[in-house]
Amino acid sequence: MIAILVGLMMKNGYAHEPTPGNNEKVGATIIVEAHRDLEIYVAPIKISIQSSVVEAVVSDKSVFSYTNSFWRNAKVRNKRGAWEPIIMHHNVNVYDKDTIKYAWDDCDYIADHKKCGYKNDHMTVETFITIDDHQITVNMILFDSSMTVINQSTYTSQSKVNWIRQQEISVVQQQGMMGSQTMTHMPKEVLPLKWLIPTNLMNKHIHQAALGLWLGAKID
């Protein structure tokens, strides 16, 4: 963050230094605040759990950590219109709900981080995790400062389902005076048992989604 204090005296449309005996008043002080580097705000993860059998434990710092690692995979457009690695043109500062206040203390990021991103001209990463008995889906979305989607990434994994047949057919072969006789016993058919082997939320889900998000990110 840089702060520039500029004091100007304006006369006939030109700036000049005050001179002894000059009765002109110095113009108002102008305060200009800006950030040189590109900035990313990583919003808290939102998780929707519709299962009682799937384990869903993930660090709330995981997306923040991977964003710090993977933003270097993004591309930016150069003056010739070609895409080049972002590190050739910019440094990137990454913040989350615990650190954004040290860079921008003028907005309530917990209440509305998108509004703050629009106001303070930085990118935003949102993460949505949906979990049910059969599937885990991790979706990440990268917005620019105008809240337009730059890129998004999805990583999913499926639970395994095995069906166990309950009907047992027995075959009995008997030998008698009239020869051999085979008897088959087939009880009433019942529905098979469902054996669910759930997929659990793991660090790799966040890793793969974050990597895909930044590998495909192209920032104008």
N, C-alpha and C positions, 0 to 999 in steps of 0.2 A: 504494500500500500504506500502510495506517495501522496504527500500533501504539498501543494504549491501555493504560496501566499504572494499575491501580486498587488502592489500599490501603484496606481497610475494617476498622473495628472493629465487631463485631456484638454487640449486647446486647439481649436481649428481642426479637430479630427486627428491630431497627432499627439503621441506621448512625449513629454519632455520632463526634465528634472526641475524641481522647484529652485528658484534663484533667490538670493537675499533681497528682501524688500518686496518680493512678489506676494501680493495679497490673495492670490488664487488659493482655493482650498483643495487639499489632496482628495482625489476621488475615493469612492468606497472600496474597501478591501474585498477581493474576490477569493473565495476558497474553492479550490478544485480538488476533488478526491477521485482517484482512479486506481485500478488494479492492472498491473502490467501483464501478468500471466493469465492463461486460461484457468478456469476454476470449475470444479465439479462438486456438487453436493450429493451425497449418497443418503437417500431417505431410508428410514427404518423399514425392515422387512415386514411384509404383511402376509400372515399365514392363515389359510382356511383349512381346518381339519374336519373331515367328515368320516372319520374312522376311529374305532377304539382298539384296533389291533396293530396299527402301524406306529412305530416309534418315530417321533418327529422332534428331534432336538438338534438345534444348530446355533452356533455362536451369532449373536447380534452384530458382531464386528466382522463377520466373514465376507460380506459383500464389500465393505469398506476396505478390507485388507486386499482382496483380489483386484479391486479397482485401482488401488495404488500400484499394483504389480503390472496390470495388463493395459493401462491406458496408452502405453508406449507402442502398442500394436495399431493404434488408430492412424488414419491417413488424413492429410490436409491438402487442399488444392494450392499449387504454387501460382506464380504470376503468369506462367505459360499455359495454365489450365490442366497440368498433369498432377497426379496424386503422389505425394511424397510422405515418408514417415513423419509423424507429428513432432518427434524430438528434433528434427532438423529446423523447426521454426518456432516451437513454443516449449516453455516449461509448463507443467500442469500441477496445480495445487488441489488436493482432494480433502474434503471436509465431511464430517457427519454431524449428527445432532449434538455431540459433545464438544466439537471443535469449531463449528461454524460461527459461534458467537465471538470468537477472537478475530475473525476476519470481517464479519458483518453483524453488527449489534443493533441494526436499525429495523429488524423485521422478526416476527415470531415464526420461526421455521417449524415448530411443532404444530402450530395451528394451521398453517397453509404454506408448505414448502414450495409449491409451484408458483404461487403468487410472489414469494420472496425471490425465487430464481428469475422470474420475469423482471422484477424490479431491479435486482442487482446484477443482471446480465451474466448469468453463468449457467452451465449445463446441470442437469439433474438425472440421477439414476434411481429408478423405482424397481422394486423386486416383489413379485407376487408368487407365493407357493400354495398350491392346491393339493390336498391329500385326501384320497378315499381308499377303500379296501383294495382296489385294483390298480391304482396308478398314482404316481407322484409327478407333478408338473411344476417346474421352476421357470418362471417367465421374467426376464429383465428388459426394461425399456430405457433407452437413453434419449432425453429431450434436450434440445438446444434452448437458448434463453428466451425464445419466442414460444416455447412449449410445443414446438413441432418435433415429431419423432425423427431422430437421426438414424437409429437402428434398434432392433430388438432381437432377443435370443431366447430360445426355449430348449430346455432339457427335460426329458421324461424317462421314467423307468416303470416297468410293469411288475406286478406281483405274479407269482406262479400259482396255478390252480390245478390240482390233481383230483380226478374223480375215482372213487373206490366203489367198485360194484359189490352190492350186498347179496345178490341172488347166488346161491350155491347149488349147483346141479350135481347130484350124486348118481353114479352108475354102479349097479350091482349085477354081477354075473353069477348065475347059479347053474350047477351041473346036476342033472337028474336022470331018471331012467329014460325019459323022453328026449334026452340030449341037453345041451346047454341053453340057458335062457338069460337074456339080458334085460334088466329092469332099470329104467331111468326115472329118478325122482326129481321133479322140477317144481319147487314151491312157488307160491304166488310172488310175482315180481314186485320189488320195492325200489324206490328211487335210490340212486347211488349216493354215497356220502361225499360231500365237498371238502377237500383238504386244501386250505389256503395257506400258501407260504408268502407272507407279505414282504414287499420291498420296503425298506426303511430309509428315511431321509438321512443322507450322509454328506460329508463335506464335498465329495466329488460332484454332487449335483450343483452346488454353488460354483465350484471351480469351473466346470464345463460351461455353464451358462454365462459366467463372466468372461471367460476366454472367447466364446463365440460372439458375445456382444462387442468386444473391442477389436477383434480381428476383422469384423465387417463394418466398423464405424468409419465414416467419411465425413469430415467436418469442413464446411466451407469457411 
